[in-house]
Amino acid sequence: MRYLPLTDADRKAMLGKIGVSDIDALFAAVPKDKLLTGLLDLPKGKSELEVERVMGRLAALNTPAGSVPFFVGAGAYKHHVPASVDHLIQRSEFLTSYTPYQPEIAQGTLQYLFEFQTQVGLLTRMEVANASMYDGSTAAAEAVLMAHRLSKRRRAVLAGNLHPHYRETIQTVSRMAGDEVIAAPPAPAGSEDLARLIDDGVSCVVVQTPDFYGHLHDLSTLAERAHAVGALLIAVFTEVVSLGAVEPPGTMGADIVVGEGQSIGNALSFGGPYVGLFATRQKYVRQMPGRLCGETVDKDGRRGFVLTLSTREQHIRREKATSNICTNSGLCVLAFTIHMSLLGEVGLQRLARVNHANAVALAELLRKVPGVELLNETFFNEFTIRVPGTAADIVEKLAGKGVLGGMPVSRLEPDRPELADLILVASTEVNTHEDRAAYAQALQEVLAC
Amino acid sequence: MLNRQGRPTAPAESVASAPDTFSGNRGLAIEEGLIFEIGRAETTGVDIEEPPAFAARLGTLARREPLGLPGLSEPETMRHYVRLSQKNYGIDTGLFPLGSCTMKHNPRLNERMARLPGFADIHPLQPLSTVPGAIVLIAELARWLRELTGMAAVAMTPKAGAHGELCGMMAIKAALEARGEQRCVVLVPESAHGTNPATAALLGYRVVAVPARPDGTVDPEEVKKRLTGDVAAIMLTNPNTCGLFERDVVAIAEAVHAAGAYFYADGANFNAIVGKVRPGDIGVDAMHINLHKTFSTPHGGGGPGAGPVVLSPALAAFVPLPYTLVDAKGLGYVEHAGDRALVPTPVATTAVTAPAAGASAGGDAGKSAQAAPAAAAARPLGRLSAFHGQMGMYVRALAYMLSHGSDGMRQASEDAVLNANYVRSSLADLMSAPLGAQLCMHEALFDDSWLDGTGLTTHDFAKAMIDEGYHPMTVYFPLVVHGAMLIEPTESESKDSLDRFIASLRKLAAAARSGEVERFRDAPRFAPRRRLDETKAAREPRLRWSPALARQQAAE
């Protein structure tokens, strides 16, 4: 086995040094009748070449986003990632290191975490960000738990236009923790009245912008309403590139901002691993979940970085911790930070403009297709269209014509027949004019027959 | 793993010494500023063409103020992050014996496979008809995990070990609720990982500790004493955090089940027993598996992880959404309760990775891949996160499993245990084993009593190891041992590598005993940084760069 350096002679010598006769003597604590005697019913080891064949065959069954005109978004976005990003995150010292428990030999990891925390703070206009969560949806669920701790209340109000997976993630955790959730119904046309759900029993209001259907929202009024009754405003985004073009949640009164960072630096990878962004106000930092990196000095007075405020965390506080979380999304954070460093202010804003321009161009093309209605007044790089017919069937037929033309809302909301004719459509910098024309053409053909 | 309780967090004194070069660099050890210090607002390392003029649709919400983000050109970016990487210690650098973390070799084949466009460049919500290979891969990994653990079902989606714990404990809570029972206590041995009690508390459970026997294992009598009708579950790590197999695990499981409670196993240490003993055969009801430990998806500086949870028949109905399902109709994928999409698969699931002779082909026919016993009986928990879990990690883990096979994985566990015992027996005369001279599993535990009278701590010893070119072992964990040092060499080390490591530790131990205090108190002397002031970091938290802070620092 190519990964195992011990030889049989080594093993024999080592057993001798230990003072036992055979390997199973080392497993003596395992009850005799439970120790396996033969091999499990699984294939034996394969060479690298053979593994490549098997995995290559599986991969070939899938249609990569880059191989077709591609317009699916809904919380995960196809973007171009510079070649240098993937090269750098595969550096051994990043890839094969671990949580920086020994900071003197983990300054590389710690410094990029510090850079990441600062970048997230700048993007969201919040005072402090952590070293990341698993993804946007779990960050949202952690934000709700944090709001409960701060407000000492246990009822969350969720906007109807929160991503359905985020809603369900919050609902699962809340149900199992015994907390209450009030989820407003979806409002695909964009306008919601959440204020009526907010009273002094409410811990937090969770609202997304751009929302699931693509609409942009000014959160200021809602934030004031929440603050008036002692509740927190949790702002969510699933497309971080939007922050290059739209007002950040931090200037609109958000107390906690969470979002998905996949768009910057990270592959689609069928939904994971991604990187959850989590930011809040300085005054709430001690109730924040997750790892935090802080600046300090070493014995010689030189600047260095360490994990800090660990007294919030499970390895110290055990059952009194702010969260059970033990990891962050290290390598995905690194990819995010490198890509964001490459983009900078100029690049991110330009990337956001191209995304917006492409989506506007696509919306203009699609709305001219007979029978198609655009639901959005405002949007960033994703919008909702109503089609004459069942959206799921139409998307499937588009796929048959070689166009992955968005996501039927029914994929995530199967129990709401009133949403069955809606398609969520995203367009990013990867789409060309030809891609958009191909989509409009294919949609026209599908609807005509 | 590291616990700061009882550990000094500030250097004894701060002696400012002048840098020995003008630049502050020391040869290949190059100082590197933050991107906020070296980048510029007007620079970008990505060429993007401005779009032609168009009518924006941002309403009143166009961003009004600049972000304040610096940019770097590509060469500057490369240099910045390469320099940062050189300040890190990784598995590829040297022996990384961090107990409880299983820092084994990360095969690069796995990285290559995860980057195949058919895996890396597929969207979680593109039509299922365009991603059958992804669903087959998830089902196939689930099959391997079930076979390796002897369990009925797998919840694939948890994103890390602690997330898996949450999933498993939720399944237990849901199963109790389905029985119409409200139980409020979870038993957790004192030696458990901190995530265990934190998870139980998150779900509203009261945590009751179970003391360990002098030999480091859990006494079934102590468990029985606490098994009231209020107990929902025990959370037991096996092999435990002292590196020992719980020899009475079967009796503990039987007692727990007799009391109507469930057995949650923390699978952090599964690497010790793969192919040797199956959790399903010793009474486990739920166990998370850290794919980044046992199956070598990289640790990546602390993540991302992946924490699938294997479930016994008693809990199999309570898997979270989504899950795969193999039955007479073929391979299905369930994204919503009561819903089932059939995945068109041009190749039979079991034919994908089976050997040519097909020894295991058909083994799964008629069996469900994840939920059991049938979709109709499933009472899924709901979602634990968006999408389908950690696909990138699934690819890597399956590549690892295919490479090793049933024979290679068993050999890996045997070698891991052999290496740990070799280190233990080679250091036992110099360092102190708190639990007596006994065999261990995949990690060897020492305490600090052998340092008594030297004036040195576990912390000092660990820092001196850095100067010798080693990543320290896990220190101050498990909490049940004073000044713990937990060494997990893994199967990836050759005998030569272990011999050099042992020789270094023996020389260090001899130096400590002979009163060479400076070697330890001043350590590390040769790392990119000397001891860092963690007390200052916590007292005056500086959690991000800011221009104001930079000015203040310049003034200091």
Chai-1 contact restraints between the chains, C-beta under 6 A:
chainA,res_idxA,chainB,res_idxB,connection_type,confidence,min_distance_angstrom,max_distance_angstrom,comment,restraint_id
A,M1,B,G408,contact,1.0,0.0,6.0,A-B,restraint_1
A,M1,B,Q411,contact,1.0,0.0,6.0,A-B,restraint_2
A,Y3,B,H105,contact,1.0,0.0,6.0,A-B,restraint_3
A,L4,B,D415,contact,1.0,0.0,6.0,A-B,restraint_4
A,L4,B,E491,contact,1.0,0.0,6.0,A-B,restraint_5
A,P5,B,S494,contact,1.0,0.0,6.0,A-B,restraint_6
A,L6,B,D415,contact,1.0,0.0,6.0,A-B,restraint_7
A,D10,B,K495,contact,1.0,0.0,6.0,A-B,restraint_8
A,M14,B,L418,contact,1.0,0.0,6.0,A-B,restraint_9
A,M14,B,Y422,contact,1.0,0.0,6.0,A-B,restraint_10
A,K17,B,S425,contact,1.0,0.0,6.0,A-B,restraint_11
A,I18,B,N421,contact,1.0,0.0,6.0,A-B,restraint_12
A,I18,B,S425,contact,1.0,0.0,6.0,A-B,restraint_13
A,I23,B,E414,contact,1.0,0.0,6.0,A-B,restraint_14
A,L26,B,V417,contact,1.0,0.0,6.0,A-B,restraint_15
A,L26,B,N421,contact,1.0,0.0,6.0,A-B,restraint_16
A,L26,B,L439,contact,1.0,0.0,6.0,A-B,restraint_17
A,F27,B,K276,contact,1.0,0.0,6.0,A-B,restraint_18
A,A29,B,F245,contact,1.0,0.0,6.0,A-B,restraint_19
A,A29,B,R247,contact,1.0,0.0,6.0,A-B,restraint_20
A,V30,B,F245,contact,1.0,0.0,6.0,A-B,restraint_21
A,V30,B,V277,contact,1.0,0.0,6.0,A-B,restraint_22
A,P31,B,V250,contact,1.0,0.0,6.0,A-B,restraint_23
A,K34,B,V277,contact,1.0,0.0,6.0,A-B,restraint_24
A,K34,B,D281,contact,1.0,0.0,6.0,A-B,restraint_25
A,K34,B,I282,contact,1.0,0.0,6.0,A-B,restraint_26
A,L35,B,V277,contact,1.0,0.0,6.0,A-B,restraint_27
A,L36,B,K276,contact,1.0,0.0,6.0,A-B,restraint_28
A,L39,B,S406,contact,1.0,0.0,6.0,A-B,restraint_29
A,L39,B,D407,contact,1.0,0.0,6.0,A-B,restraint_30
A,L40,B,E147,contact,1.0,0.0,6.0,A-B,restraint_31
A,L40,B,S406,contact,1.0,0.0,6.0,A-B,restraint_32
A,D41,B,S360,contact,1.0,0.0,6.0,A-B,restraint_33
A,D41,B,G363,contact,1.0,0.0,6.0,A-B,restraint_34
A,L42,B,E147,contact,1.0,0.0,6.0,A-B,restraint_35
A,L42,B,S406,contact,1.0,0.0,6.0,A-B,restraint_36
A,P43,B,A354,contact,1.0,0.0,6.0,A-B,restraint_37
A,P43,B,P355,contact,1.0,0.0,6.0,A-B,restraint_38
A,P43,B,G405,contact,1.0,0.0,6.0,A-B,restraint_39
A,K44,B,G405,contact,1.0,0.0,6.0,A-B,restraint_40
A,K44,B,D407,contact,1.0,0.0,6.0,A-B,restraint_41
A,G45,B,H404,contact,1.0,0.0,6.0,A-B,restraint_42
A,G45,B,G405,contact,1.0,0.0,6.0,A-B,restraint_43
A,G45,B,D407,contact,1.0,0.0,6.0,A-B,restraint_44
A,G45,B,G408,contact,1.0,0.0,6.0,A-B,restraint_45
A,K46,B,L402,contact,1.0,0.0,6.0,A-B,restraint_46
A,E48,B,L109,contact,1.0,0.0,6.0,A-B,restraint_47
A,V51,B,A399,contact,1.0,0.0,6.0,A-B,restraint_48
A,V51,B,L402,contact,1.0,0.0,6.0,A-B,restraint_49
A,V51,B,S403,contact,1.0,0.0,6.0,A-B,restraint_50
A,V54,B,T353,contact,1.0,0.0,6.0,A-B,restraint_51
A,M55,B,M113,contact,1.0,0.0,6.0,A-B,restraint_52
A,L58,B,G133,contact,1.0,0.0,6.0,A-B,restraint_53
A,L58,B,V136,contact,1.0,0.0,6.0,A-B,restraint_54
A,L58,B,L137,contact,1.0,0.0,6.0,A-B,restraint_55
A,A59,B,L116,contact,1.0,0.0,6.0,A-B,restraint_56
A,A59,B,G118,contact,1.0,0.0,6.0,A-B,restraint_57
A,A59,B,F119,contact,1.0,0.0,6.0,A-B,restraint_58
A,A59,B,G133,contact,1.0,0.0,6.0,A-B,restraint_59
A,A60,B,G118,contact,1.0,0.0,6.0,A-B,restraint_60
A,L61,B,P132,contact,1.0,0.0,6.0,A-B,restraint_61
A,L61,B,G133,contact,1.0,0.0,6.0,A-B,restraint_62
A,N62,B,G118,contact,1.0,0.0,6.0,A-B,restraint_63
A,N62,B,I122,contact,1.0,0.0,6.0,A-B,restraint_64
A,N62,B,V131,contact,1.0,0.0,6.0,A-B,restraint_65
A,N62,B,G133,contact,1.0,0.0,6.0,A-B,restraint_66
A,N62,B,A134,contact,1.0,0.0,6.0,A-B,restraint_67
A,T63,B,T130,contact,1.0,0.0,6.0,A-B,restraint_68
A,P64,B,P117,contact,1.0,0.0,6.0,A-B,restraint_69
A,P64,B,G118,contact,1.0,0.0,6.0,A-B,restraint_70
A,P64,B,D121,contact,1.0,0.0,6.0,A-B,restraint_71
A,A65,B,D121,contact,1.0,0.0,6.0,A-B,restraint_72
A,A65,B,H123,contact,1.0,0.0,6.0,A-B,restraint_73
A,G66,B,D121,contact,1.0,0.0,6.0,A-B,restraint_74
A,V72,B,H123,contact,1.0,0.0,6.0,A-B,restraint_75
A,V72,B,L125,contact,1.0,0.0,6.0,A-B,restraint_76
A,V72,B,Q126,contact,1.0,0.0,6.0,A-B,restraint_77
A,A74,B,L125,contact,1.0,0.0,6.0,A-B,restraint_78
A,G75,B,A386,contact,1.0,0.0,6.0,A-B,restraint_79
A,A76,B,H123,contact,1.0,0.0,6.0,A-B,restraint_80
A,A76,B,P124,contact,1.0,0.0,6.0,A-B,restraint_81
A,P82,B,V46,contact,1.0,0.0,6.0,A-B,restraint_82
A,S84,B,E74,contact,1.0,0.0,6.0,A-B,restraint_83
A,S84,B,M78,contact,1.0,0.0,6.0,A-B,restraint_84
A,L88,B,Y81,contact,1.0,0.0,6.0,A-B,restraint_85
A,R91,B,S85,contact,1.0,0.0,6.0,A-B,restraint_86
A,S92,B,G90,contact,1.0,0.0,6.0,A-B,restraint_87
A,S92,B,D92,contact,1.0,0.0,6.0,A-B,restraint_88
A,E93,B,S85,contact,1.0,0.0,6.0,A-B,restraint_89
A,E93,B,N88,contact,1.0,0.0,6.0,A-B,restraint_90
A,E93,B,G90,contact,1.0,0.0,6.0,A-B,restraint_91
A,F94,B,S85,contact,1.0,0.0,6.0,A-B,restraint_92
A,F94,B,G301,contact,1.0,0.0,6.0,A-B,restraint_93
A,L95,B,P298,contact,1.0,0.0,6.0,A-B,restraint_94
A,L95,B,G300,contact,1.0,0.0,6.0,A-B,restraint_95
A,T96,B,G90,contact,1.0,0.0,6.0,A-B,restraint_96
A,T96,B,I91,contact,1.0,0.0,6.0,A-B,restraint_97
A,T96,B,D92,contact,1.0,0.0,6.0,A-B,restraint_98
A,T96,B,N106,contact,1.0,0.0,6.0,A-B,restraint_99
A,T96,B,P298,contact,1.0,0.0,6.0,A-B,restraint_100
A,S97,B,N88,contact,1.0,0.0,6.0,A-B,restraint_101
A,S97,B,G90,contact,1.0,0.0,6.0,A-B,restraint_102
A,S97,B,G301,contact,1.0,0.0,6.0,A-B,restraint_103
A,Y98,B,C101,contact,1.0,0.0,6.0,A-B,restraint_104
A,Y98,B,H299,contact,1.0,0.0,6.0,A-B,restraint_105
A,T99,B,G302,contact,1.0,0.0,6.0,A-B,restraint_106
A,Y101,B,L2,contact,1.0,0.0,6.0,A-B,restraint_107
A,Q102,B,P472,contact,1.0,0.0,6.0,A-B,restraint_108
A,P103,B,L532,contact,1.0,0.0,6.0,A-B,restraint_109
A,E104,B,I466,contact,1.0,0.0,6.0,A-B,restraint_110
A,E104,B,P524,contact,1.0,0.0,6.0,A-B,restraint_111
A,E104,B,A527,contact,1.0,0.0,6.0,A-B,restraint_112
A,E104,B,R529,contact,1.0,0.0,6.0,A-B,restraint_113
A,I105,B,Y89,contact,1.0,0.0,6.0,A-B,restraint_114
A,I105,B,I466,contact,1.0,0.0,6.0,A-B,restraint_115
A,I105,B,A527,contact,1.0,0.0,6.0,A-B,restraint_116
A,A106,B,N88,contact,1.0,0.0,6.0,A-B,restraint_117
A,Q107,B,K87,contact,1.0,0.0,6.0,A-B,restraint_118
A,Q107,B,P528,contact,1.0,0.0,6.0,A-B,restraint_119
A,Q107,B,R529,contact,1.0,0.0,6.0,A-B,restraint_120
A,G108,B,L84,contact,1.0,0.0,6.0,A-B,restraint_121
A,G108,B,S85,contact,1.0,0.0,6.0,A-B,restraint_122
A,G108,B,K87,contact,1.0,0.0,6.0,A-B,restraint_123
A,G108,B,N88,contact,1.0,0.0,6.0,A-B,restraint_124
A,T109,B,N88,contact,1.0,0.0,6.0,A-B,restraint_125
A,T109,B,G301,contact,1.0,0.0,6.0,A-B,restraint_126
A,Q111,B,L84,contact,1.0,0.0,6.0,A-B,restraint_127
A,Y112,B,L84,contact,1.0,0.0,6.0,A-B,restraint_128
A,E115,B,I35,contact,1.0,0.0,6.0,A-B,restraint_129
A,Q117,B,L543,contact,1.0,0.0,6.0,A-B,restraint_130
A,Q117,B,R544,contact,1.0,0.0,6.0,A-B,restraint_131
A,T118,B,R544,contact,1.0,0.0,6.0,A-B,restraint_132
A,T118,B,W545,contact,1.0,0.0,6.0,A-B,restraint_133
A,G121,B,R544,contact,1.0,0.0,6.0,A-B,restraint_134
A,L122,B,L67,contact,1.0,0.0,6.0,A-B,restraint_135
A,L122,B,G68,contact,1.0,0.0,6.0,A-B,restraint_136
A,L122,B,L69,contact,1.0,0.0,6.0,A-B,restraint_137
A,V128,B,L543,contact,1.0,0.0,6.0,A-B,restraint_138
A,Y134,B,K159,contact,1.0,0.0,6.0,A-B,restraint_139
A,D135,B,S385,contact,1.0,0.0,6.0,A-B,restraint_140
A,S137,B,S385,contact,1.0,0.0,6.0,A-B,restraint_141
A,S137,B,A386,contact,1.0,0.0,6.0,A-B,restraint_142
A,T138,B,S385,contact,1.0,0.0,6.0,A-B,restraint_143
A,H165,B,A386,contact,1.0,0.0,6.0,A-B,restraint_144
A,E168,B,G382,contact,1.0,0.0,6.0,A-B,restraint_145
A,E168,B,R383,contact,1.0,0.0,6.0,A-B,restraint_146
A,T169,B,R383,contact,1.0,0.0,6.0,A-B,restraint_147
A,T169,B,S385,contact,1.0,0.0,6.0,A-B,restraint_148
A,T172,B,L381,contact,1.0,0.0,6.0,A-B,restraint_149
A,T172,B,G382,contact,1.0,0.0,6.0,A-B,restraint_150
A,T172,B,R383,contact,1.0,0.0,6.0,A-B,restraint_151
A,M176,B,M170,contact,1.0,0.0,6.0,A-B,restraint_152
A,M176,B,K173,contact,1.0,0.0,6.0,A-B,restraint_153
A,M176,B,L203,contact,1.0,0.0,6.0,A-B,restraint_154
A,A177,B,L203,contact,1.0,0.0,6.0,A-B,restraint_155
A,A177,B,G204,contact,1.0,0.0,6.0,A-B,restraint_156
A,G178,B,G204,contact,1.0,0.0,6.0,A-B,restraint_157
A,L216,B,G59,contact,1.0,0.0,6.0,A-B,restraint_158
A,L216,B,L61,contact,1.0,0.0,6.0,A-B,restraint_159
A,A245,B,R63,contact,1.0,0.0,6.0,A-B,restraint_160
A,V246,B,L58,contact,1.0,0.0,6.0,A-B,restraint_161
A,V246,B,L61,contact,1.0,0.0,6.0,A-B,restraint_162
A,V246,B,R63,contact,1.0,0.0,6.0,A-B,restraint_163
A,E247,B,L61,contact,1.0,0.0,6.0,A-B,restraint_164
A,E247,B,R63,contact,1.0,0.0,6.0,A-B,restraint_165
A,A267,B,A120,contact,1.0,0.0,6.0,A-B,restraint_166
A,L268,B,D121,contact,1.0,0.0,6.0,A-B,restraint_167
A,L268,B,H123,contact,1.0,0.0,6.0,A-B,restraint_168
A,S269,B,A120,contact,1.0,0.0,6.0,A-B,restraint_169
A,S269,B,M391,contact,1.0,0.0,6.0,A-B,restraint_170
A,S269,B,G392,contact,1.0,0.0,6.0,A-B,restraint_171
A,F270,B,I122,contact,1.0,0.0,6.0,A-B,restraint_172
A,F270,B,P124,contact,1.0,0.0,6.0,A-B,restraint_173
A,F270,B,A134,contact,1.0,0.0,6.0,A-B,restraint_174
A,F270,B,H388,contact,1.0,0.0,6.0,A-B,restraint_175
A,F270,B,M391,contact,1.0,0.0,6.0,A-B,restraint_176
A,G271,B,P124,contact,1.0,0.0,6.0,A-B,restraint_177
A,G271,B,F387,contact,1.0,0.0,6.0,A-B,restraint_178
A,G271,B,H388,contact,1.0,0.0,6.0,A-B,restraint_179
A,G271,B,M391,contact,1.0,0.0,6.0,A-B,restraint_180
A,G272,B,G389,contact,1.0,0.0,6.0,A-B,restraint_181
A,G272,B,Q390,contact,1.0,0.0,6.0,A-B,restraint_182
A,G272,B,M391,contact,1.0,0.0,6.0,A-B,restraint_183
A,P273,B,P304,contact,1.0,0.0,6.0,A-B,restraint_184
A,P273,B,Q390,contact,1.0,0.0,6.0,A-B,restraint_185
A,P273,B,G392,contact,1.0,0.0,6.0,A-B,restraint_186
A,L292,B,L543,contact,1.0,0.0,6.0,A-B,restraint_187
A,G294,B,A537,contact,1.0,0.0,6.0,A-B,restraint_188
A,G294,B,P541,contact,1.0,0.0,6.0,A-B,restraint_189
A,G294,B,R542,contact,1.0,0.0,6.0,A-B,restraint_190
A,G294,B,L543,contact,1.0,0.0,6.0,A-B,restraint_191
A,E295,B,R542,contact,1.0,0.0,6.0,A-B,restraint_192
A,T296,B,L532,contact,1.0,0.0,6.0,A-B,restraint_193
A,T296,B,D533,contact,1.0,0.0,6.0,A-B,restraint_194
A,T296,B,K536,contact,1.0,0.0,6.0,A-B,restraint_195
A,T296,B,A537,contact,1.0,0.0,6.0,A-B,restraint_196
A,V297,B,D533,contact,1.0,0.0,6.0,A-B,restraint_197
A,D298,B,R529,contact,1.0,0.0,6.0,A-B,restraint_198
A,D298,B,R530,contact,1.0,0.0,6.0,A-B,restraint_199
A,D298,B,L532,contact,1.0,0.0,6.0,A-B,restraint_200
A,K299,B,P11,contact,1.0,0.0,6.0,A-B,restraint_201
A,K299,B,S14,contact,1.0,0.0,6.0,A-B,restraint_202
A,K299,B,R530,contact,1.0,0.0,6.0,A-B,restraint_203
A,K299,B,R531,contact,1.0,0.0,6.0,A-B,restraint_204
A,D300,B,S17,contact,1.0,0.0,6.0,A-B,restraint_205
A,D300,B,R530,contact,1.0,0.0,6.0,A-B,restraint_206
A,G301,B,A16,contact,1.0,0.0,6.0,A-B,restraint_207
A,G304,B,R529,contact,1.0,0.0,6.0,A-B,restraint_208
A,G304,B,L532,contact,1.0,0.0,6.0,A-B,restraint_209
A,V306,B,L532,contact,1.0,0.0,6.0,A-B,restraint_210
A,V306,B,E534,contact,1.0,0.0,6.0,A-B,restraint_211
A,V306,B,A537,contact,1.0,0.0,6.0,A-B,restraint_212
A,T308,B,A537,contact,1.0,0.0,6.0,A-B,restraint_213
A,T308,B,A538,contact,1.0,0.0,6.0,A-B,restraint_214
A,L309,B,A538,contact,1.0,0.0,6.0,A-B,restraint_215
A,Q314,B,G194,contact,1.0,0.0,6.0,A-B,restraint_216
A,Q314,B,T195,contact,1.0,0.0,6.0,A-B,restraint_217
A,Q314,B,A198,contact,1.0,0.0,6.0,A-B,restraint_218
A,H315,B,N3,contact,1.0,0.0,6.0,A-B,restraint_219
A,H315,B,G194,contact,1.0,0.0,6.0,A-B,restraint_220
A,R318,B,G194,contact,1.0,0.0,6.0,A-B,restraint_221
A,R318,B,P197,contact,1.0,0.0,6.0,A-B,restraint_222
A,E319,B,P197,contact,1.0,0.0,6.0,A-B,restraint_223
A,E319,B,A201,contact,1.0,0.0,6.0,A-B,restraint_224
A,E319,B,V207,contact,1.0,0.0,6.0,A-B,restraint_225
A,A321,B,A198,contact,1.0,0.0,6.0,A-B,restraint_226
A,N324,B,A162,contact,1.0,0.0,6.0,A-B,restraint_227
A,N324,B,T195,contact,1.0,0.0,6.0,A-B,restraint_228
A,N324,B,A198,contact,1.0,0.0,6.0,A-B,restraint_229
A,N324,B,T199,contact,1.0,0.0,6.0,A-B,restraint_230
A,N324,B,L202,contact,1.0,0.0,6.0,A-B,restraint_231
A,I325,B,A162,contact,1.0,0.0,6.0,A-B,restraint_232
A,C326,B,A162,contact,1.0,0.0,6.0,A-B,restraint_233
A,C326,B,T195,contact,1.0,0.0,6.0,A-B,restraint_234
A,T327,B,A160,contact,1.0,0.0,6.0,A-B,restraint_235
A,T327,B,G302,contact,1.0,0.0,6.0,A-B,restraint_236
A,T327,B,G303,contact,1.0,0.0,6.0,A-B,restraint_237
A,T327,B,G305,contact,1.0,0.0,6.0,A-B,restraint_238
A,N328,B,G302,contact,1.0,0.0,6.0,A-B,restraint_239
A,N328,B,G303,contact,1.0,0.0,6.0,A-B,restraint_240
A,S329,B,G303,contact,1.0,0.0,6.0,A-B,restraint_241
A,S329,B,P304,contact,1.0,0.0,6.0,A-B,restraint_242
A,G330,B,G300,contact,1.0,0.0,6.0,A-B,restraint_243
A,G330,B,G301,contact,1.0,0.0,6.0,A-B,restraint_244
A,G330,B,G302,contact,1.0,0.0,6.0,A-B,restraint_245
A,G330,B,G303,contact,1.0,0.0,6.0,A-B,restraint_246
A,L331,B,G300,contact,1.0,0.0,6.0,A-B,restraint_247
A,C332,B,P304,contact,1.0,0.0,6.0,A-B,restraint_248
A,I338,B,Y81,contact,1.0,0.0,6.0,A-B,restraint_249
A,S341,B,I35,contact,1.0,0.0,6.0,A-B,restraint_250
A,S341,B,L72,contact,1.0,0.0,6.0,A-B,restraint_251
A,S341,B,T77,contact,1.0,0.0,6.0,A-B,restraint_252
A,L342,B,G45,contact,1.0,0.0,6.0,A-B,restraint_253
A,L342,B,V46,contact,1.0,0.0,6.0,A-B,restraint_254
A,L342,B,T77,contact,1.0,0.0,6.0,A-B,restraint_255
A,L343,B,V46,contact,1.0,0.0,6.0,A-B,restraint_256
A,G344,B,T43,contact,1.0,0.0,6.0,A-B,restraint_257
A,G344,B,T44,contact,1.0,0.0,6.0,A-B,restraint_258
A,G344,B,L69,contact,1.0,0.0,6.0,A-B,restraint_259
A,G344,B,P70,contact,1.0,0.0,6.0,A-B,restraint_260
A,G344,B,G71,contact,1.0,0.0,6.0,A-B,restraint_261
A,E345,B,A41,contact,1.0,0.0,6.0,A-B,restraint_262
A,E345,B,L67,contact,1.0,0.0,6.0,A-B,restraint_263
A,E345,B,L69,contact,1.0,0.0,6.0,A-B,restraint_264
A,V346,B,T44,contact,1.0,0.0,6.0,A-B,restraint_265
A,V346,B,G71,contact,1.0,0.0,6.0,A-B,restraint_266
A,G347,B,T44,contact,1.0,0.0,6.0,A-B,restraint_267
A,G347,B,V46,contact,1.0,0.0,6.0,A-B,restraint_268
A,G347,B,G71,contact,1.0,0.0,6.0,A-B,restraint_269
A,R350,B,I48,contact,1.0,0.0,6.0,A-B,restraint_270
A,L351,B,I48,contact,1.0,0.0,6.0,A-B,restraint_271
A,R353,B,P51,contact,1.0,0.0,6.0,A-B,restraint_272
A,V354,B,I48,contact,1.0,0.0,6.0,A-B,restraint_273
A,V354,B,P51,contact,1.0,0.0,6.0,A-B,restraint_274
A,A357,B,P51,contact,1.0,0.0,6.0,A-B,restraint_275
A,A357,B,F54,contact,1.0,0.0,6.0,A-B,restraint_276
A,V360,B,F54,contact,1.0,0.0,6.0,A-B,restraint_277
A,V360,B,R57,contact,1.0,0.0,6.0,A-B,restraint_278
A,T378,B,R57,contact,1.0,0.0,6.0,A-B,restraint_279
A,T378,B,G59,contact,1.0,0.0,6.0,A-B,restraint_280
A,F379,B,R57,contact,1.0,0.0,6.0,A-B,restraint_281
A,E396,B,P127,contact,1.0,0.0,6.0,A-B,restraint_282
A,A399,B,P127,contact,1.0,0.0,6.0,A-B,restraint_283
A,A399,B,T130,contact,1.0,0.0,6.0,A-B,restraint_284
A,L404,B,Q126,contact,1.0,0.0,6.0,A-B,restraint_285
A,M407,B,L125,contact,1.0,0.0,6.0,A-B,restraint_286
A,P414,B,H336,contact,1.0,0.0,6.0,A-B,restraint_287
